[in-house]
Amino acid sequence: MRQTFDIKGGPQDGRTHLPLLRRELAAQGLDGLYVPHDDEYQNEYLPDANERLAWATGFTGSFGAAFVFTDKAVLFADGRYTLQAADQTDPALVDVEGIPDPGAFGWLAKQNLTGKRVGYDPRLMSPNDVAALGVAAAKAGCVLVAVTENPIDKAWKGRPPQPMEKVVPHAVKHAGAAHTDKLDAVGVQLAKDGAGAAVLTSPASLAWAFNIRGGDVSCTPLPLGRAILYADGSAELFIDEAKTDGALRRHLGNTVTLRPLSQLEDGLASLSGKTVSLDPDVASAWFFDRLAASGARILRQRDPVALPRACKNAAEIKGTTAAHARDGVALTRFLHWLDTEAQSGEVTEIDTVMKLEAFREDLGNLNDLSFPSISGAGPNGALPHYRVSTASNRKLARGSLFLIDSGGQYLDGTTDVTRTVPIGEPSKDMIRHYTLVLKGHIALAAVRFPAGTTGTHLDILARHALYQAGLDYQHGTGHGVGVYLGVHEGPHRIAKVWNAVPLMPGMIVSNEPGFYKAGEYGIRIENLQYVTPAADIPGGEIPMLGFECLTFAPLARRLIDVKLLSKEERAYVNDYHKRVWKLLNRKLEGEVKDWLKAACARI
C-alpha cells in the first residue's frame, strides 16, 4: 500500500519540540524565528527530514508558516486546514491565525517587537519573500537575521536523514529528445538573453533537462540536486555522490560534469564576472546572496527549462496518452465497483483508496501515486483538499455523493482524474449542481482560442453556468501536469488569479471545475487535456488552438439532468462516452464490460 492514513504530528510535537527550539534560539542570540513550510527545493511533497514546520508545531498540512518566539508561537494556515491546525496544535502553546487574513507577514507588521532579533533561513525563502518579510519587520521594529544554520536543524534530535535514492536515466523513447540536445537548446537561448550561464534550482528542471529521474520525494520521481547550465551547452550537475553510479555517468556523457552537492557553493563562486540567469520565483534568497558575493551579474528571469518542459513534444504526448489509456482501465473497474458493491453504505473512504490503488497496481507498471488520493464521502467531499485519515474516515452513506481525486505515476505519463458518483439515490439538488459543473467542464474542454490566450482568459468558461445560478468554487480550474514528473507543474495554469503565460501547443492542463456545499457534499469533474496546434476553422479568419482530452473514464449518468444541457453539450457527452467505449471496451470483460456499455449509452 503506497498511501498511509495515520497522520503524523499533533500537539505533543509542539510540547516536546518548542522548548528545544527556544533553547537553540537563545544560543544563537535570537528572539524569534520565521518557519515556512517550504524546504530548500520548493518541493510540493517534502521529505521527512525537511518537515520543519511539522516538527516545531505538530501541524502537518501542506501549506502554512509560523513565527516562534521565546514566549509564544503563532501558526498560520489557510481555510483548508482550519480544523486540522486546531487538532494538531496545543492552544496553550500555539495560536492559530488565518491565511490570507492576516497572513504571517501582515500579522508581524502589527506587532510591537522593537529591538527583537528575528531569524530566517535564506535557503527556504525566495528573495521576494525575504523582501516582504523585511518590510513587515521594519513596521514591527524588529531586526531580521539571516541564519547560517537553521535553529530547527540544530535542535532536531534524531532528525531523519536526507533521502539518498539512486538517480536513474530516463529513456529517450519517453523523453523524446536527448539531454544533450536539450542542453544545447537552453544554451542557445541563454546566449540570446546575454547570459553566460543559468543556475537550475528546481529538481523538476533537473529531471527534465538531464533526462533523469529519482526517488527522493514521495509521489514525484525527483532527484534532489542543483545544476549550472552554460551557454555553450555544457553543464555541471551537483548531486550527492551516494545517489550516483556508473550508469548515470555513462548516460550524462562528456558534456556534463557530475559534482558532489557539497561543492555547490564553490560552483557558484566560479561564476564570478559572468551574467547568470536565476529565477526569483523558484530559487531561494541564498542563491542570490551567494552569486552576489561571487561578483556575478544576476539576470532575473524565468527558469529557462520551465517553458520547454511545459510544452510536451510528440513522444511525451504519445506516452502520456498511452498512460491515460491504461489508467482508464483501472478507473473503469473502480467505477464499476463503486456503482455495485460500494453502494451498500458500509464501504469507507479508506476502502475506496485501497481498492483504486489495487486496480492501478494490477496494471503492472505503476511506479507511484501522483499525489495522496482525495477520497471524500458526504461532507468530507465538500473539502476540496481533504485527505482521509483513520481519524476522519467516513462510510459512503446511501443518499450521498462521493468524490475521488487520484492519479498514478507511470514511466510514460502522470495521471490526475476526479470523478463524483452517487451512493444510493441522489437528490434533485445534487443532480442540478453536478450538471452545472459538467456544463463548465464541457465549455472548457470544447473551446477554441487564438494564440496568446492565457488560462486566466479561459477560466470564466468553467464558471459561467455556476455564476448564472449564483454559485462558484474557491480553487483554480486547471494546473499544468508533467510527464512522469510533478502532477502540479507551471508556469501556466487556469485560474481567476492572473497568469501571464500563454497556453501553447503541447501544454498539459487539468480541467476541474467544482461545487462544494459545506457540510453536505462536494462535486468535481476533472480530466487532463493538452493544447493542440492552431488550426483553421471553416469560415474563420484566425487559426485557433484547442484542447485534446487525455482522460477517459465514464461520467456519472445518474447525476446528469439532460434538460439542463444544450444540444451541443449533449453531443459532447455522447461523443466523449463513445470515445471511452471505443478505447477501453476491448481491455475489459464480463460484468465490467457490460457496465461500461451501459454507462456510455447515449443520453
Stockholm file with secondary structure:
# STOCKHOLM 1.0

chainA/1-603         MRQTFDIKGGPQDGRTHLPLLRRELAAQGLDGLYVPHDDEYQNEYLPDANERLAWATGFTGSFGAAFVFTDKAVLFADGRYTLQAADQTDPALVDVEGIPDPGAFGWLAKQNLTGKRVGYDPRLMSPNDVAALGVAAAKAGCVLVAVTENPIDKAWKGRPPQPMEKVVPHAVKHAGAAHTDKLDAVGVQLAKDGAGAAVLTSPASLAWAFNIRGGDVSCTPLPLGRAILYADGSAELFIDEAKTDGALRRHLGNTVTLRPLSQLEDGLASLSGKTVSLDPDVASAWFFDRLAASGARILRQRDPVALPRACKNAAEIKGTTAAHARDGVALTRFLHWLDTEAQSGEVTEIDTVMKLEAFREDLGNLNDLSFPSISGAGPNGALPHYRVSTASNRKLARGSLFLIDSGGQYLDGTTDVTRTVPIGEPSKDMIRHYTLVLKGHIALAAVRFPAGTTGTHLDILARHALYQAGLDYQHGTGHGVGVYLGVHEGPHRIAKVWNAVPLMPGMIVSNEPGFYKAGEYGIRIENLQYVTPAADIPGGEIPMLGFECLTFAPLARRLIDVKLLSKEERAYVNDYHKRVWKLLNRKLEGEVKDWLKAACARI
#=GR chainA/1-603 SS CCCCCCCCCCHHHHHHHHHHHHHHHHHTTCSEEEEESCCTTCCSSCCGGGCHHHHHHSCCCSSCEEEEESSCEEEEEEGGGHHHHHHHSCTTTEEEEEETTTCHHHHHHTSCCTTCEEEECTTSSCHHHHHHHHHHHHHHTCEEEECSSCHHHHHCTTCCCCCCCCCEECCHHHHSSCHHHHHHHHHHHHHHTTCSEEEECCHHHHHHHTTEECCSBTTBCCCCCEEEEETTSCEEEECCGGGCCHHHHHHHCTTEEEECGGGHHHHHHTTTTSEEEECTTTSCHHHHHHHHHHTCEEEECCCTTHHHHHBCCHHHHHHHHHHHHHHHHHHHHHHHHHHTGGGGSCCBHHHHHHHHHHHHHTTSCCCEESSCCEEEEGGGGGSTTCCCCTTTCCBCCTTEEEEEEECEEETTEECCEEEEEEESSCCHHHHHHHHHHHHHHHHHHHCCBCTTCBHHHHHHHHHHHHHHTTCCCSSCSEEECCSSSCSSEEEEEESSSCCCCBCCTTBEEEECCEEEETTTEEEECBEEEEEEEEECCTTCSSCEEEEEECCCCCCCGGGCCGGGSCHHHHHHHHHHHHHHHHHHGGGCCHHHHHHHHHHTSCC
#=GC SS_cons         CCCCCCCCCCHHHHHHHHHHHHHHHHHTTCSEEEEESCCTTCCSSCCGGGCHHHHHHSCCCSSCEEEEESSCEEEEEEGGGHHHHHHHSCTTTEEEEEETTTCHHHHHHTSCCTTCEEEECTTSSCHHHHHHHHHHHHHHTCEEEECSSCHHHHHCTTCCCCCCCCCEECCHHHHSSCHHHHHHHHHHHHHHTTCSEEEECCHHHHHHHTTEECCSBTTBCCCCCEEEEETTSCEEEECCGGGCCHHHHHHHCTTEEEECGGGHHHHHHTTTTSEEEECTTTSCHHHHHHHHHHTCEEEECCCTTHHHHHBCCHHHHHHHHHHHHHHHHHHHHHHHHHHTGGGGSCCBHHHHHHHHHHHHHTTSCCCEESSCCEEEEGGGGGSTTCCCCTTTCCBCCTTEEEEEEECEEETTEECCEEEEEEESSCCHHHHHHHHHHHHHHHHHHHCCBCTTCBHHHHHHHHHHHHHHTTCCCSSCSEEECCSSSCSSEEEEEESSSCCCCBCCTTBEEEECCEEEETTTEEEECBEEEEEEEEECCTTCSSCEEEEEECCCCCCCGGGCCGGGSCHHHHHHHHHHHHHHHHHHGGGCCHHHHHHHHHHTSCC
//
